[in-house]
Amino acid sequence: MHLRISKRSQARIRIALQGPSGSGKTYSSLLLAYGLVGDWSKIAVIDTENQSADLYANLGDYNVISPGLPYTPEKYMEAIQCCENAGMEAIVIDSLSHEWETLLDIHSNMPGNSFTNWSKITPRHNHLINKILSSTAHIITTVRSKQDYVLTEKNGKQVPEKVGMKGVQRDGLEYDFTIVFDINIKHFASASKDRTGIFGSLPDFRITAETGEMIKNWCLSSEPSVEADPKDFLEAIQSCKSLDQLYRLYNENPSLQELHKEEFVTQKSKLLTPQNFRSNGTTAH
């Protein structure tokens, strides 16, 4: 157990691609993965999209694993572990939306109090997010987006109004990823979140293998930053008031994850107590 100077070369990227059906999320994910590792045999796709990953087999000899119905968090975690055991360096989860839809179906069919039932469902989702964050491989996930609506009052009646696209996943998922690309139906991408600072000021663009290479070069950058004082970091963990805050702190400090694993688990357990849950499964803080 020891402290060290952090280096980006220790980091594993977490990327989410959001877009409607037909926007090219799977294809773009494969190109990103190849740019990151430069070897098709070190790429695996966890396919829940009716074998859509096989449509691009002409690109190279990447690997595919199909978890099979139902798409529970546990099946995703098992698939990720299988990929890691096989030495995969980049894992594409296509798509993560099926996991959340499965959990929503399970929740809707549970007897009893809806509020209490979330305390049984949410931890399962959080275990998957933790598995993604702690993976030894680069993780690229696709998230289907659909038209979102809000109810507005017109002439004394509540009518639905379009307010843009929304990812089919739990609210706040973007906090756990380094980069979030939004892809439109014409296959052009923009970065709605970018901690690398590479894409934030760019106009809409098409994702290529070179995009993945740019991200890889950022990960391999030798510019160091000194880690926080251990006491300060422990206080930062204990001061997290929501799971989103805790995951963000975990994801932003890869070199301290193992050192403070016990503290992260303890704080997570505190946040997962039933009194901390809202009716939608998020923490009450």
MOMO-V915861 format. One record per pair of residues at least 12 apart in sequence whose ideal C-beta (glycine too) atoms are under 10 Angstrom apart, sorted by the first residue. I is the first residue (numbers start at 0). J is the second residue. If there is no record, write none. Layout:
i={I:I}
j={J:J}
This chain:
i={0:0:1:2:2:2:2:2:2:2:3:3:3:3:3:4:4:4:4:4:5:5:5:5:5:5:5:5:5:6:6:6:6:6:6:6:6:6:7:7:7:7:7:7:7:7:7:7:7:8:8:8:8:8:9:9:9:10:10:10:10:10:10:10:10:10:10:11:11:11:11:11:11:11:11:11:11:11:11:11:11:11:11:12:12:12:12:12:12:12:12:12:12:12:12:12:12:12:12:12:13:13:13:13:13:13:13:13:13:13:13:13:13:13:14:14:14:14:14:14:14:14:14:14:14:14:14:14:14:14:14:14:14:14:14:14:14:15:15:15:15:15:15:15:15:15:15:15:15:15:15:15:15:15:15:15:15:15:15:16:16:16:16:16:16:16:16:16:16:16:16:16:16:16:16:16:16:16:16:17:17:17:17:17:17:17:17:17:17:17:17:17:17:17:17:17:17:17:17:17:18:18:18:18:18:18:18:18:18:18:18:18:18:18:19:19:19:19:19:19:19:19:20:20:20:20:20:20:21:21:21:21:22:22:22:22:22:22:22:22:22:22:22:22:23:23:23:23:23:23:23:23:23:23:24:24:24:24:24:24:24:24:24:24:24:24:24:24:24:24:25:25:25:25:25:25:25:25:25:25:25:25:26:26:26:26:26:26:26:26:27:27:27:27:27:27:27:27:27:27:27:27:28:28:28:28:28:28:28:28:28:28:28:28:28:28:28:28:29:29:29:29:29:29:29:29:29:29:29:29:29:29:30:30:30:30:30:30:30:30:30:30:31:31:31:31:31:31:31:31:31:31:31:31:31:31:31:32:32:32:32:32:32:32:32:32:32:32:32:32:32:32:33:33:33:33:33:33:33:33:34:34:34:34:34:34:34:34:34:34:34:34:35:35:35:35:35:35:35:35:35:35:35:35:35:36:36:36:36:36:36:36:37:37:37:37:37:37:38:38:38:38:38:39:39:39:39:39:39:39:40:40:40:40:40:40:40:40:41:41:41:41:41:41:41:41:41:41:41:42:42:42:42:42:42:42:42:42:42:42:42:42:42:42:43:43:43:43:43:43:43:43:43:43:43:43:43:43:43:43:43:43:44:44:44:44:44:44:44:44:44:44:44:44:44:44:44:45:45:45:45:45:45:45:45:45:45:45:45:45:45:45:45:45:45:45:45:45:46:46:46:46:46:46:46:46:46:47:47:47:47:47:47:47:47:47:47:47:47:47:47:47:47:47:48:48:48:48:48:48:48:49:50:50:51:51:51:51:52:52:52:52:53:58:61:61:61:62:62:62:62:62:62:63:63:64:64:64:64:64:64:64:64:65:66:66:66:66:66:66:68:68:69:69:69:69:69:69:69:70:70:70:70:70:70:70:70:70:70:71:71:71:71:71:71:71:72:72:72:72:72:72:72:72:72:72:72:72:72:73:73:73:73:73:74:74:74:74:75:75:75:75:75:75:75:75:75:75:76:76:76:76:76:76:76:76:77:78:78:78:79:79:79:79:79:79:79:79:79:80:80:82:82:82:82:83:83:83:83:86:86:87:87:87:87:88:88:88:89:89:89:89:89:89:90:90:90:90:90:90:90:90:91:91:91:91:91:91:92:92:92:92:92:92:92:93:93:93:93:94:94:94:94:94:94:94:95:95:95:95:95:95:95:95:95:95:95:95:95:96:96:96:96:96:96:96:96:96:97:97:97:98:98:98:98:98:98:98:98:99:99:99:99:99:99:99:99:99:100:100:100:101:101:102:102:102:102:102:102:102:102:103:103:103:103:105:105:105:106:106:106:106:112:113:113:113:114:114:114:114:114:114:115:115:115:116:116:116:117:117:117:117:117:117:117:118:118:118:118:118:118:118:119:119:120:120:121:121:121:121:121:121:121:121:121:121:121:122:122:122:122:122:124:124:124:124:124:125:125:125:125:125:125:125:125:126:128:128:128:128:128:128:128:128:128:129:129:129:129:129:129:129:129:131:131:131:131:132:132:132:132:132:132:132:132:133:133:133:133:133:133:133:137:137:137:137:137:138:138:138:139:139:139:139:140:140:140:140:140:141:141:141:142:142:142:142:142:142:142:142:142:143:143:143:143:144:144:144:144:144:144:144:144:144:145:145:145:145:146:146:146:146:146:146:147:147:147:147:147:147:147:147:148:148:148:148:148:149:149:164:164:166:166:166:169:169:169:169:170:170:170:170:171:171:171:171:171:171:172:172:173:173:173:174:174:174:174:174:174:174:174:175:175:175:175:175:175:176:176:176:176:176:177:177:177:177:177:177:177:177:177:178:178:178:178:178:178:178:178:178:178:178:178:179:179:179:179:180:180:180:180:180:180:181:182:182:182:183:185:185:186:186:186:186:187:187:187:187:187:188:188:188:188:188:188:189:189:189:189:190:190:193:194:194:194:195:195:195:195:195:195:196:197:197:197:197:197:198:198:198:226:226:226:226:227:227:229:229:229:232:232:232:232:232:232:233:233:233:233:235:235:235:235:235:236:236:236:236:236:236:236:236:236:236:237:237:237:237:238:239:239:239:239:239:239:239:240:240:240:240:240:240:241:241:241:241:241:241:242:242:242:242:242:242:242:242:242:243:243:243:243:244:244:244:244:245:245:245:245:245:245:246:246:248:248:249:249:249:269:270:270:270}
j={257:258:258:225:226:228:229:254:255:258:223:226:254:255:258:223:224:225:226:254:223:224:225:226:227:252:253:254:255:218:219:220:221:222:223:224:253:254:195:216:217:218:219:220:221:222:223:224:253:218:219:220:221:223:218:253:254:137:177:217:218:219:220:250:251:253:254:35:88:89:90:131:132:133:134:135:136:137:138:177:218:250:253:31:35:89:136:137:138:139:176:177:178:194:195:211:214:215:217:218:131:132:134:137:138:139:140:175:176:177:178:179:194:250:27:28:31:32:35:89:91:137:138:139:140:141:176:177:178:179:180:190:192:206:210:211:214:28:92:95:131:138:139:140:141:142:166:168:172:173:175:176:177:178:179:180:181:191:192:28:31:91:93:94:95:139:140:141:142:144:166:176:178:179:180:181:182:188:206:94:95:96:140:141:142:143:144:164:165:166:167:168:172:173:179:180:181:182:188:191:141:142:143:144:164:166:180:181:182:183:184:186:187:188:143:144:145:146:164:182:183:184:48:94:143:144:145:184:182:184:185:186:141:143:144:164:181:182:183:184:185:186:187:188:141:182:183:184:185:186:187:188:205:206:48:51:91:93:94:139:140:141:142:143:144:180:182:186:188:206:44:46:48:51:52:53:54:55:91:93:94:141:51:52:54:55:58:182:186:206:91:139:141:180:182:186:188:205:206:207:210:211:42:44:52:55:89:91:92:93:94:139:140:141:180:182:206:211:42:44:52:55:58:59:61:89:91:93:139:206:208:211:55:58:139:205:206:207:208:209:210:211:89:91:137:139:178:180:206:207:208:210:211:212:213:214:215:44:58:59:61:87:88:89:90:91:136:137:138:139:208:211:58:59:61:89:207:208:211:212:89:206:207:208:209:210:211:212:213:214:215:216:88:89:136:137:139:208:210:211:212:213:214:215:218:87:88:89:136:137:211:215:88:89:208:211:212:215:59:60:61:88:89:56:58:59:60:61:62:89:59:60:61:62:85:86:87:88:61:62:82:85:86:87:88:89:90:136:137:58:59:60:61:62:63:82:87:88:89:90:91:136:137:139:61:62:63:64:78:79:81:82:83:85:86:87:88:89:90:91:92:136:61:62:63:64:65:78:82:87:89:90:91:92:93:139:141:62:63:64:65:66:70:74:75:77:78:79:81:82:90:91:92:93:94:95:138:140:63:64:65:66:78:91:92:93:94:65:66:67:68:70:74:75:78:92:93:94:95:96:97:98:101:141:65:93:94:96:97:141:143:65:63:65:63:93:94:141:64:65:91:93:65:208:87:89:91:81:82:85:87:90:91:91:93:77:78:79:81:82:85:87:90:78:78:79:81:92:97:98:97:101:97:98:100:101:102:104:105:94:95:96:97:98:99:100:101:102:104:97:98:101:102:105:123:127:98:99:101:102:120:122:123:124:125:126:127:128:130:98:123:126:127:130:97:98:101:127:92:95:97:98:101:126:127:130:131:140:98:123:126:127:129:130:131:134:130:90:92:130:92:127:130:131:133:134:135:136:138:130:134:134:135:136:138:130:134:135:136:135:136:134:135:136:137:135:136:137:136:137:138:139:211:215:131:134:135:136:137:138:139:140:136:137:138:139:140:141:127:131:138:139:140:141:142:139:140:141:142:140:141:142:143:166:167:168:127:128:131:138:140:141:142:143:166:167:168:169:172:140:141:142:143:144:145:166:167:168:143:167:168:123:124:127:128:140:167:168:169:124:127:142:143:166:167:168:169:172:143:167:168:123:124:117:120:121:123:124:127:169:280:120:167:169:280:119:120:123:119:120:121:280:278:278:279:280:273:276:277:278:279:280:273:276:278:276:278:280:273:276:277:278:279:280:281:271:272:273:274:275:276:280:273:280:276:280:169:242:270:271:275:276:277:279:280:281:282:242:267:268:271:280:168:169:172:242:280:169:242:245:246:267:270:271:280:267:169:172:174:175:242:243:246:249:250:175:242:245:246:249:263:264:267:175:176:246:250:175:176:246:247:249:250:253:256:249:250:253:256:257:260:263:177:211:214:215:218:175:176:177:176:178:180:211:168:172:175:176:179:166:180:182:165:166:167:168:172:173:176:179:181:164:166:167:168:163:164:165:166:167:168:181:182:183:164:165:166:167:159:161:162:163:164:165:159:160:161:162:163:164:165:166:160:161:162:163:165:161:162:181:183:179:181:191:243:279:280:281:243:279:280:281:241:242:243:246:247:281:243:246:191:192:243:192:241:242:243:244:246:247:250:242:243:246:247:249:250:192:193:194:246:250:192:193:194:195:214:217:218:250:251:190:191:192:193:194:195:197:198:199:210:214:217:191:192:193:194:192:193:198:204:206:210:203:203:205:206:203:203:205:203:204:205:206:202:203:204:205:206:201:203:204:205:206:210:201:202:203:204:203:204:214:217:250:251:213:214:216:217:218:220:217:210:213:214:216:217:210:213:214:252:254:255:258:252:255:255:258:259:248:252:255:258:259:262:255:259:262:266:248:252:255:259:262:248:249:252:255:259:262:263:265:266:267:262:265:266:269:266:263:266:267:269:270:282:284:266:270:275:282:283:284:270:275:281:282:283:284:266:267:270:271:275:280:281:282:284:270:281:282:284:266:270:282:284:263:266:267:269:270:282:263:267:263:266:263:266:267:282:282:283:284}
